[in-house]
Amino acid sequence: MDILVCVKRVPAPGARINVTDDGLAVDTAHLGFTTSPHEECALEEAVQIVEREGGTVTVMTLGPPEAEEQLRYAASVGAHHLVLIPTDGSAWDPQRTATALGEAIAAAEAERGAPYDLLLFGNESADAGGFQVGVRVAHRLGRPIVNAVKGIEIGETSVTARREIDGGFEIYRLPRPAALGIKEGINLPRYPTMKGRLASKKAALAVEEIDAPPGGQSLVRLHRPVETTSRTEVLGTDASAAVAVVDLLQEIGVLP
Amino acid sequence: MTLLVVLDHDRGKWVEANDEALTAARGLATAMETGLHAVLIGEGALDLAGQAGAGGAAVVHVATHPMLTDYGPDAHAETVVQLAAATGPDAVMAVGTSRGNEVMAQVAARTNLPFVANCASVDPTAEPWSITRVQWGGSLLEDVTLDAPTKLLTYGLHATAAVRASAPGAGTVEMFTPELDDRVGHTIVIDRDVQTAGVTLSTAPVVVSGGRGVGSAEGFAVLEELAELLGGRVGCSRAVTNLGWRNHADQVGQTGTRIAPEIYIATGISGAIQHWVGAMASKRILAINIDPEANMVVKADYAVIGDLHEVVPAISAEIRRRRG
């Protein structure tokens, strides 16, 4: 089972995101970076599948040269092959990103003489949240893809995917080779071991220079939404506040 | 000149997000000075055409085919692409549910058109269109231009407050049969595993959530008790699922569930932006926290500054007392 996972370097979720003065980029001066959460789970899932079934995990990222940090991290938790498609650091639109990733994967598959059994993507990136790169790449490569996947079972020639819905799961069965868009919650990603960290420094990293034409969505500027300053009404400072809370619940009609 | 809105349903059951989709679509169609068409796909769709008409659609396309038995991203997108080829809309839109974004991404992949997901506002009056969309789940806004012969977009889930149409559309039903090959059948739902019957995190009128401040998995018992008394559900923050105290299905936030209850009771939650964007569509927020400076407290409508382990059981006791 050979699996390719596409990941994205993003500022650590939870950080306050500021914008550069020209409004064209996120101000990265004081930000820590990480792998986008859904993709970190996709990587963990790939490593677990290969631990069970045998095979290899290839991790690919399109991003600034610093994204090597996320590839090294991937190696430290079990990825075997690392591929970086370097950009100048500007944000590429979804079509441009998907075209470049699709070309890189097609080239890698031509070289190894077989398609990857599974392509894994994050359901959406934590920053841009375009909800489409995985779907576009899969379509370009002729693979079926289902998004929002929170469970994978590998069959003889298929992959069964559990997609989270309100109050349960939908089940899909895709013939392989296939692609899946993974959501956080499918697993709890492991932390790298010291041994893994050391080995990751020496892992081979392939750099593929690929560009693609921009698509029809163009960035004008980024800005922060107007802060909602709500006047917080304090109902109390201890258990005696319960009376005021239940009054409120009654007033808004949620007390059955 | 038309705007086509893609509506969803669950095996013949209207989904609430359709009301948001139609509200947003009416506004956009008015700004475009164009007619509003809707499409409903598959078994059970015909029964819902009246609701789409009542929501403002002048024409309701009902697509049927022996393969369209249940949801499938390829089958639905292929249907929308063929319908669009036959009817020539200027724009195709949906609301950004999991399915809405998926189908539109599939439509975009098939047509090689740009697709702008999770829009907050759209100005279609000049070419290219000017759009503000959300990044970081809503904590950052991005102004973009959209240059395409057919515009594809989704509005962010809960970005539009659903309102009834002031006047219904004609709701003329037009049947459509796409040509589908076996390959689109590879991604159709084959089964379901329903784990929670009844009220769920996204439909609960009350959500009682806990964060790191709850202290342990066992600490959630008091939240469970209150949620049950209110006919609501228990949620949690990302810190809690990462600690393994609760299942990820309970997580409210950017990478969890977006909720919009009548009231959100957030206890022991600091309110990191990751969490806030999943909760901000709540009609009211009550924060219970020992820290008066916590982000959740500052942004909430109501707060109790105190220990959740004392305050929450007292609320449950007060509810029981009033019920006698």
Interface residues (C-beta under 8 A of the other chain):
Chain A: P13 G14 A15 R16 I17 V19 V26 P37 H38 D93 P94 Q95 A98 N123 E124 A126 D127 A128 G129 G130 F131 Q132 V135 R136 A138 H139 R140 P144 I145 V146 N147 A148 K150 R162 R163 E164 I165 D166 G167 G168 F169 E170 I171 Y172 R173 L174 P175 A178 G181 K183 E184 G185 L188 G215 G216 Q217 S218 L219 V220 R221 L222 H223 R224 P225 T228 S230 T232 E233 V234 L235 G236 T237 D238 A239 S240 A241 A242 V243 V245 V246 L248 L249 Q250 I252 G253 V254 L255 P256
Chain B: Y71 P73 D74 G96 S98 N101 E102 M104 A105 Q106 A108 A109 R110 N112 L113 P114 F115 V116 A117 N118 P128 S130 V134 Q135 W136 G137 G138 S139 L140 L141 E142 D143 V144 T145 L146 D147 A148 T154 R183 H186 T187 I188 V189 I190 D191 R192 D193 V194 Q195 T196 A197 G198 T200 L201 S202 T203 P205 V206 L230 G231 G232 R238 T241 N242 G244 N247 H248 A249 Q251 Q254 T255 G256 E262 I263 A272 I273 Q274 M280 K283 R284 L286 A287 P292 V297 V298 K299 A300 D301 Y302 A303 V304 I305 G306 E310 V311 P313 A314 I315 A317 E318 I319 R322
